[in-house]
């Protein structure tokens, strides 16, 4: 039995005990939240395993991917900060790392010299194209338990959930 499965069983038992002890405990919602956290943690573990040999974190690679898909125009640190939901200080750390490794270039904007822009370099593109396929087999295996129809339904439900979260978080 995997550690995630064992954790899921223990979480379920703990939540059932909480539901017995706390009036109006939203058991099903708490279970769903826990399962989503476990699933996210599992996906993070898969990603971390692929990135570890390169001494990269998810936020580093997500930044590089953002620069990769936006290669035709400069990306400003504040844009990257918003996309990654990271602090400006962490964006500086990420940019420094990617620049130091020769994957990204940092330069002053040609339109406004006060602004810094980031661009992926050819070495960064090659790195992404080499590394990205390593994510495919474990990702495909993870989701192989779902049919195409179930995947579309899960995507639809998660989109609804995220939209609902936005209304709760903004209040």
N, C-alpha and C positions, 0 to 999 in steps of 0.2 A: 504494500500500500504506500502510495506516495505521501510525502509530507503535506502536500496541499490537500489531499483527500482526508488525511488524518486530522488536519487542522479544521477542515470543513465539518467533520463529524463532531469535534470538540466544540466548535463554535455553535453548532446547532444545539448541542446539549446545554451549553451555557445560556444561550438565548432562551431556551425553553424554561430553564430555572428562573431567569429574570422575568419572563412572562408570568410565571406563577407567583412571583413576589411583588411585582409592580403593577398597580392598577392601570388599565388602559394601555398596556405595553403593546406597541405596534410590531408584533412578532414577525409577520410576513415581510413587512418593509425592512425590518432590521436584518432578517435573513438575506433578503435580496441585496441589501447594501453590503453585507459581509461577503456574499458570493462574488459580487462585482469587485470588491477589494481584493479577494483572493485571485480572481481571474486577472486583474490588472497586475498584481504582484507576480503571478506566473509569467505573464507576457514580458514584464520588466526583467525577470530572471533570464528568459530566453535572449532578450536583447543584450543584457549585460554579458552573457556568455559569449556572444558574437563580438562584442566590442572590447572585452577585457584584453585580448592579445595586443590590441592597439593602444591600450591605456587611454581609452575614451569613455566618457559617460554618455548616457542617453541625450542629455541636453546639448553636449558637444556635437553629437552626430545629427541631431535634429536641426541644429543651426547650420551645419554643413549641407544637409539636405535642402533646407530652405534656400540657401545660396545656390545650390545646384539647380533647383527648379526655377529660380529667378535669375539665371545666369545672364539674361539679356539686358538686365538693368541693375544699377547699384542698389544695395540694401543698406539702409541706415540702421545704426545700433538701436534706436528707439523702436523701429519697426520690428526688429528681431526680438527685442525685449517684450513687446506686446504679443508677438506670435508664440514665443516660448513660455510666456508668463514667468519671466525671470527678471530679477532686479538688474538695474543698470550695471552694478558692480559685477554681477555674475556674467553679464554679457561681455564686459571688458575682459574678464578671465577667459571666457570661451574664445573671444576674438584673438586675444594674445596667444592662446594655445594653437589655434588654427593657423595664425600668421607664422608663428615660430616653426611649425611643421611644414611650412611652404605650401599649404593647401588653399590659403586665402590671402588676398592682398588688402591692405588698408591704405586709404589715400584720402586727401582732402577733396571735397566735392568740387567739380569744375564750375558749378553754378553758384556755390556759396562756400568759400574757403573755410568758414567757421565750422562747417559740417564735415563729419567723417563718413566715408562710405566704404562698404565691404564688397568685394567681388571674389567669386571662386576662381581659382587658377586652373590651368590645364591639369596640374598634378592633383588638385582637389577633385576634378571631374573623374580622372582615372581612378583615384582612390574610391570614390563613391561607386563607380561602375564595377570595381573589383569586389568591394565589400558587400554591397547590397544583395547580390545573389546568395550570400551565405545565410541570410535571414529566411530565404524562401522555404527550404525543406522543413525546419522546425515549425514555421508558421502554418504551412500546408498541413503538416501532421497534427498540429494542435486543433485546427478547425475541421479536420477530416471526419470528426464525429457528427458534423452537421451537413445536411443536404444543401444544395443551392437555394432551395426555397426557404429552408430554416435560416440560412445565413442572411437572406434578404429580410426576413421577418425580424431577426435579431437586430439587424442594422436599423430597421424602421423603429423598433421599440427603443433602442438606445438613443436614437435621434429624438424621440419624444421625451425620453427621460432627461436628456441634456437640456432640451428646451424648457422643461418643467423646472430643472435646477436653476436655470437662469432667472426664472421669476422668483424663486425662493431666495437665491443669493443676492439679488439686487435689492430686495426689500430691507 
